[in-house]
Amino acid sequence: MKEDPHRINGKIRAEEVRLVGDNVEMGVYPIKKALDIAEELGVDLVEISPNAKPPVAKAMDYKKFLYEQKKREKSLKAKASKVVIKEIRFGPNTDDHDYEFKKNHGKKFLEDGAKLKAYVFFKGRSIVFKDQGEILLLRLAQDLEEVGKVEQMPKLEGKRMTMFIAPKKVK
C-alpha cells in the first residue's frame, strides 16, 4: 500500500492545529480536541499545509477529497493539447503543380491546428541546388502566411533543409 500524500487523524504530529472545514468553528485547537471534533462530525482530520505555524488541518471526508483531486487532475490532463506535426517533402526542383498540391495540403494541416514541418530533400548531387530549396521553402512560408507563422527559418541539416510553421491561433 502506498503512502498517503497527506497526514490524517492520528498521523498528525503537531501539538496544536488551525482547524478549518465545513460546519466547524475555525480556530487554533490542541490536536486532541481537533480530533474529537472531527470524530464527532464523522469525518477525517487532514493536514492541509504542514509548514504553516500552527499547521492547518481540515475536517473532511478524506476518500472523497482524494477522489475529487484525481478527477481534477484527469480533466486537466484531458484539456492539455497534444502537438501534431505533419511533414511535407519537396525536391529542390519541384514543379509548380506539385508545389500547389503540397501547399494546399500544408494549408489544410495548419487549419486543423497541426504544426507543419516542410523540408527539401537533396538526393545525390542535387545539393548544388540548395539556393533553390531555400527559395522554395520561403515561398511556401509566404503563401501560408495567413494560416501559419514561421517558427524556424529554413536550416540545412545534412541532406535536408527544414523549416517549421506553427498554426496561427484559431479564433
N, C-alpha and C positions, 0 to 999 in steps of 0.2 A: 504493500500500500504506500502510495506516495505522500510526502509531507504536505500538509495544508499550507497555502501561502500566507494565511493569517493565523494569529494565535487566538484560540477561542476558549471560553469558560475558564477551566482550571489551569490552562497553559499560560495565562496572562501573568507575567512576573512582577508587575508594578505594585507598589504599596497602595496607591490610590489612582483613580482614573477619572477623566472628564466624561461623564455619561451623556450620550445623545441617543435619539431614536424616537419612534412614534409612541404616543401616549406615555412618555417618560418625563419626569421633572428633570430638566437639564441642570447639570452642576457637577462639582467635584465630590466624589464619594470614595470611602475606603473600598478596596476590592471586594471584601466580603459582602458589604451592603449592596454593591452594584450587582454582584452575582445573585443575591437574594431577590432583587428587583426583577432581573431578567428571568429567573426561575418562576417567580410569581406570574409573570406575563406569558410564560410557556415558550420563551424564545432563547436564543443563544446570546452570549455576550462576546462580541467580536472586536478585536483590537484593530482599529482603522489606521491610525497614524501612531506607531510606536515611538517615533522620535520626538513627539511633542512633549512639553512639560506641563502638567502631567499627561501621559498618553491618552489619546481619545479612544473610547470604546463605544460601540453602538449596540443597542439591544435590537436584534433582528433574527429572522429565520435564516440561518447560515446556508442551508442547502438551496433555498430559494435565491439567495444572494448570488451564490456560485452559478446557478442556472441562468440568471439574468445576465451575469457578466459574460458567460460563454456565448449567450445569444447575441449580445452587443458586439463581441469580437468577431463572431461569424458574419454578422451583417456588414461590419466594416470591411472585412476581408472580401466579401462578395462585391462591395462597391469599388474596391481597388481595381483599376482597369489594367488589362494585360496589353502590352505593346506588341502589335503585329508588324512584322517587317516583310514587305513584298519586294521582290527583286525584278528588275528589268535589265536584260543584257543586250548590248549593242556591239556591232563590229565597228572598226574605225571607218569603214566605207559604207555604212548603212544607207540605203537609198531612201528617197522621200516617202514612198508608200509605206515601207516598213516602219520608218520613223513615226509617221502619223498614227499607224496602228498601235505601236507601243506607247506612244504619247497618250492616246485615248485610254489605254489600259491603266497607265500611271495615274491619269486624272481620276478614273473610277476608284482606284485603290485609295487615293488621298481623300476623296469624298466620303469613302466608307470609314475613314479615321485611321487607316494604317499608315505606317511610315514607308517611305519609298527608298530603296537602295538601287540607284541606277549605275550601271558600270559598263565600260567599254573594255572588251577583252581583246588583247593583241596577240594573235597567233603568229608564230614563226618570226619572220622579218617585218611583219606589219607594225612593229614598234616604231618604225621610222615615221608613221603617221600619227604620233601622239598629239601633235597640234590639232589635227582634225578631230581626234577623240575628245579633246578638251572643248573644242568649239561645239561639238555635238551635245555634250553634257550641259554647257552653258546655255545653249539654245533651248534645251529641254527645261532647264530651270526657269528661263524667261517665259516659255509657253505655259508653264504650270503655275505661274506667279499668283494667279487669283485663287488657287485652291491650296497652295502649299508654300512654305518658305524654306530656303536652303539652310540646312543645319550644318553641313560640312561641304566646303567647296571641293571641286574635283581634285583628287590627290592620287598620284601614281604610286602603286604598291606592286612591285614585281611586274607582272604582265597585265595588270588590271588598273584602270583609272576609275576610282569610285567616288560617288557623290551621294549624300543623304539629303532627302527632302522630307520635312515633317509636315503633317496636315495643319492648316490654319484652324484655329478653334471654331468648332461648329456652333453657330448661333442658336 
